[in-house]
Amino acid sequence: MLKRTKAYEFLKSTNFSLRKPILKEVPVEPAFPFKEYPSATKIKLSLETISSTPNLFEILSKRRSNRDYKKYPISLKEISLLCYAVQGITGRAGPYLLRTAPSAGALYPIETYIAINFSSEISPGIYHLEIKDFSLALLQEGYLGDVLSKLALGQTFVATASVVFIWSAVLRRTISKYGNRGLRYIFMDVAHICQNLLLACEALGLKACPIGAFFDEEINVLLGLNEEENVIYIATVGK
Ligand SMILES: Cc1cc2nc3c(=O)[nH]c(=O)nc-3n(C[C@H](O)[C@H](O)[C@H](O)COP(=O)(O)O)c2cc1C
């Protein structure tokens, strides 16, 4: 029966083997590597770092998914550090802006959206992380925790989290180079990004939980995404 599932079919049909040539697939046009909202109101994130955090191995041993949040008002500095951990720019290689998390072919197919529920300095709303100028672009104002909780299959802790990270994939960026196999890489990319967030949270004394259960279509609509960009992962952060 497993062999009749789409998952099995996808994995097997995107396997490489020494026994088979790597076939050329239907060509897909590449996409622009950055998404930006130039006319949105922007909040500049802070590039200030912190001088001391627990030892990495202590962080690794303590990381646990946590869903018990008390509507903690997260600061701009904490949000900035989390955004840096997620997709901060750390280097350049030709035209590529290298980040804290690796990406297949340095194509960076993942976009980060942040729903701020409770913050001491930033108004509640949905923001887009603008990679190049390290800022948040305001997309939608107001507390959306209850809406997001409903769209995360009713998981109530989404409403009490301080911030909800929402990651989408711009398929064309990776699929144009790697074809169908690129879908595997897209999910690997987002997992690296999410793990950076989880470890950074632990380092800052915050708690986080990854979320894979959500109503994709409605979250895509909430963020105003076109059909080439899809939400693929979410994580809550709180205290
Ligand atoms: C891909 C993925 C999807 C997940 N989705 C959810 C989710 O929708 N809701 C939830 O409460 N936890 C979710 N989790 C968290 C897992 O339940 C958790 O990682 C697991 O129970 C192990 O516990 P730990 O993270 O505390 O070590 C998800 C974790 C992963 C990696």
The ligand as an ORCA input file, in Angstrom:
! r2SCAN-3c Opt
* xyz 0 1
  C       7.714     19.138     11.235
  C       7.154     19.331     12.628
  C       5.833     19.660     12.774
  C       5.308     19.864     14.070
  N       4.017     20.280     14.192
  C       3.519     20.528     15.436
  C       2.203     21.040     15.580
  O       1.482     21.286     14.612
  N       1.756     21.283     16.843
  C       2.527     21.056     17.951
  O       2.060     21.313     19.056
  N       3.792     20.579     17.830
  C       4.303     20.314     16.614
  N       5.605     19.887     16.471
  C       6.447     19.696     17.669
  C       6.604     18.202     18.024
  O       5.409     17.740     18.608
  C       7.794     18.052     18.994
  O       8.974     18.480     18.346
  C       7.957     16.605     19.442
  O       6.888     16.220     20.280
  C       9.276     16.387     20.185
  O       9.342     17.228     21.328
  P      10.476     18.343     21.548
  O      10.447     19.280     20.373
  O      10.072     19.022     22.821
  O      11.782     17.660     21.658
  C       6.135     19.670     15.204
  C       7.484     19.336     15.030
  C       7.990     19.183     13.763
  C       9.467     18.883     13.598
*
